[in-house]
Amino acid sequence: MAKTPLLLIPGLLCSPRLFAGQLAGLSEQADIVVPDWRKAPLSVWDTWDSAARWVLAQMPAERFSLAGLSLGGMLAAEIMQIAADRVDRLALLDTGMRSQNETERAIRRARIRLANEGHFELVLGLQMSRFIPAYRLPDKALVVEVMTMCGEIGVEIYKRQEELAAIRVDRRPDLPRIKCPTIVVCGRDDAATPLFLSEEMATAIKGSELIVVEQCGHLVTMEKPEETNAILRKWLS
């Protein structure tokens, strides 16, 4: 049986390590491509369109299944604006489609200032409180893996990603135009993109399915890899 081409888009501060569990667990079912932000010129972060087109250029298959987590989910929505005809099915993981208000933009730019002033480690610490629920912090293996991943991306890419996230447009009006089979997945305890954002996406995309992963935060692919793989296997089939 031919494998399904699958494009997995990482989020902010996320290297391909974000999808290590899926690369291992879904390889018999899917030909997986995970873009590596470290291989992209920094200029791709100038606009949402340029970032989405760079991601799209990483996928050689004409038609494919598309999944993205957090910022990656937002980029998946951008790809649906420019190449929906190439996407067979869509999975939006721990993400949201709203634009940022002034307070949210100010918080993002404060983190950028900290990074510019040489406090990237502090920024990473702040991100941990958004990425991992407090009850998972004793899981040292998970914390080390997430911190290693974020460190791989580094400060320059992070600043560009954060600035782009601050200026994203509201994609909620575009969601009803999505016609391919779609799942919306969210950790029950996601602090970065709370569950209500997934609920409104699932409501807007006709025929989509909302899947809530219990005892899980923002990084569902790393926190609950086996459960995530089971969800994605069913979606792919």
C-alpha positions in Angstrom: 0.0 0.0 0.0 1.3 3.4 -0.9 2.2 5.7 2.0 0.4 9.0 2.5 2.5 12.1 2.0 2.3 14.0 5.3 3.5 17.5 6.1 4.0 18.2 9.8 4.6 21.9 10.6 6.4 22.7 13.9 5.4 25.7 16.1 7.3 28.6 17.6 10.6 27.5 19.1 10.0 24.0 17.8 12.5 22.0 15.8 11.6 18.7 14.1 12.2 17.2 17.6 8.5 18.2 18.2 7.4 15.3 15.9 10.0 12.7 16.9 7.3 10.4 18.2 5.3 10.7 15.0 8.3 10.2 12.8 8.9 7.0 14.7 5.3 5.8 15.1 3.8 6.8 11.7 6.6 6.0 9.3 4.9 2.8 8.1 1.8 4.7 7.1 3.1 8.0 6.0 6.0 9.6 4.1 6.6 12.5 6.6 8.1 15.8 5.9 8.9 18.1 8.8 10.3 21.6 7.8 13.4 22.6 9.8 13.3 26.3 10.6 17.1 26.3 10.9 17.3 25.7 7.2 15.2 28.6 6.2 16.5 32.1 5.5 15.4 34.6 8.2 13.6 36.6 5.5 10.9 33.9 5.3 9.5 35.4 8.5 8.9 38.8 6.9 5.3 37.8 6.2 2.9 35.0 6.8 2.6 34.4 3.1 6.4 34.0 2.6 6.6 31.7 5.6 3.7 29.5 4.3 5.2 29.4 0.8 8.6 28.3 2.2 6.9 25.5 4.1 4.9 24.5 1.1 8.1 24.3 -1.0 9.5 21.6 1.4 6.7 19.2 0.4 7.5 17.5 -3.0 4.2 15.6 -3.3 1.5 17.3 -5.3 -1.2 16.2 -2.8 -0.7 15.6 0.8 -2.1 15.5 4.3 -1.3 18.6 6.4 -0.9 19.0 10.1 0.5 21.9 12.2 0.9 22.6 15.9 0.6 26.1 17.4 2.4 28.5 15.0 2.5 25.5 12.7 -1.3 25.3 12.7 -1.5 29.0 11.9 0.8 28.4 8.9 -1.3 25.4 7.9 -4.3 27.9 7.7 -2.1 30.1 5.5 -1.4 27.2 3.2 -5.1 26.6 2.9 -5.3 30.1 1.5 -2.8 29.5 -1.3 -2.9 25.7 -2.0 -6.1 24.2 -0.6 -6.4 22.1 -3.7 -3.3 20.2 -2.7 -4.5 19.3 0.8 -6.4 16.0 1.2 -7.0 16.4 4.9 -6.1 18.8 7.7 -5.2 18.5 11.4 -4.9 21.6 13.6 -3.1 20.8 16.8 -3.0 23.1 19.8 -3.5 26.3 17.8 -5.8 29.2 17.3 -6.9 31.5 14.5 -7.5 34.8 16.2 -5.4 37.9 15.7 -3.5 39.5 18.6 -4.8 42.4 20.6 -2.6 45.2 21.8 -1.9 43.6 25.2 -0.9 40.3 23.5 1.4 42.1 21.1 3.0 44.0 23.9 3.7 40.8 25.8 5.3 39.2 22.7 7.5 42.3 22.1 8.5 42.3 25.7 9.8 38.8 25.3 11.7 39.9 22.2 13.3 42.8 24.2 14.4 40.3 26.8 16.0 38.1 24.1 17.7 41.2 22.5 19.1 42.1 25.9 20.8 38.7 26.3 18.1 37.0 28.5 17.1 34.2 26.1 17.3 31.6 28.9 14.8 33.7 30.9 12.5 33.8 27.8 12.8 30.0 27.5 11.8 29.7 31.2 8.8 31.9 30.6 7.8 29.7 27.6 8.0 26.6 29.7 5.1 27.8 31.8 3.0 28.1 28.6 4.2 24.9 27.0 4.2 22.4 29.8 1.5 22.1 32.6 2.8 22.5 36.1 2.0 18.9 37.0 4.3 17.6 34.2 7.3 19.7 35.3 8.6 16.8 37.5 8.9 14.8 34.3 12.6 15.7 33.8 12.9 13.8 30.6 10.1 15.7 29.0 11.4 19.1 30.3 14.9 18.4 29.1 13.6 17.4 25.6 11.5 20.5 25.3 14.3 22.8 26.5 16.7 21.1 24.1 14.3 21.6 21.2 13.8 25.3 22.0 17.6 25.8 22.3 18.0 24.2 18.9 15.9 26.9 17.3 17.9 29.7 18.9 17.3 33.4 19.6 17.3 34.9 16.1 14.7 32.6 14.6 12.7 32.9 17.8 12.6 36.7 17.6 11.4 36.5 13.9 8.7 34.0 14.8 7.5 36.0 17.8 7.3 39.2 15.7 5.3 37.4 13.0 2.9 35.9 15.5 2.3 39.4 16.9 1.0 40.6 13.5 -1.1 37.7 12.4 -4.5 38.3 10.9 -7.7 36.9 12.1 -8.3 33.7 10.1 -11.6 32.8 11.7 -13.6 34.2 8.8 -11.7 31.8 6.4 -12.4 28.6 8.4 -15.9 27.9 6.9 -14.2 27.6 3.4 -12.2 24.6 4.5 -13.8 21.6 2.8 -11.3 18.7 3.4 -11.7 16.3 6.3 -10.4 18.1 9.4 -9.6 17.3 13.0 -8.9 19.9 15.7 -6.9 18.5 18.6 -6.1 20.3 21.9 -4.6 19.4 25.2 -7.2 19.9 27.9 -4.7 22.0 29.9 -3.1 24.0 27.1 -2.1 27.4 28.5 -0.7 28.8 25.3 -3.7 28.2 23.0 -6.6 27.3 25.4 -9.3 24.9 24.5 -11.9 27.5 23.7 -9.8 28.4 20.6 -10.0 24.9 19.3 -13.7 24.8 20.1 -14.4 27.8 18.0 -12.3 26.4 15.1 -14.2 23.1 15.2 -17.5 24.9 15.2 -16.5 27.0 12.2 -15.2 24.2 10.0 -18.2 22.2 8.9 -17.9 18.5 9.5 -14.7 18.7 11.5 -14.0 16.7 14.7 -12.8 18.2 18.0 -10.5 15.9 20.0 -9.5 16.8 23.5 -6.5 15.1 25.0 -6.8 14.8 28.8 -4.0 15.5 31.2 -2.1 17.3 28.5 -0.8 20.8 27.8 0.4 22.6 24.6 2.8 20.1 23.2 0.5 17.2 22.6 2.9 15.4 20.2 5.6 15.3 22.9 3.5 15.0 26.0 1.2 12.2 24.7 3.0 10.8 21.6 1.2 7.4 21.6 -2.3 9.0 22.0 -1.4 11.6 19.3 -0.2 8.8 17.0 -3.5 6.9 17.4 -5.4 10.1 16.6 -3.3 10.8 13.5 -3.5 7.1 12.3 -7.3 7.2 12.4 -7.3 10.6 10.6 -4.9 9.4 7.9 -6.9 6.3 7.3 
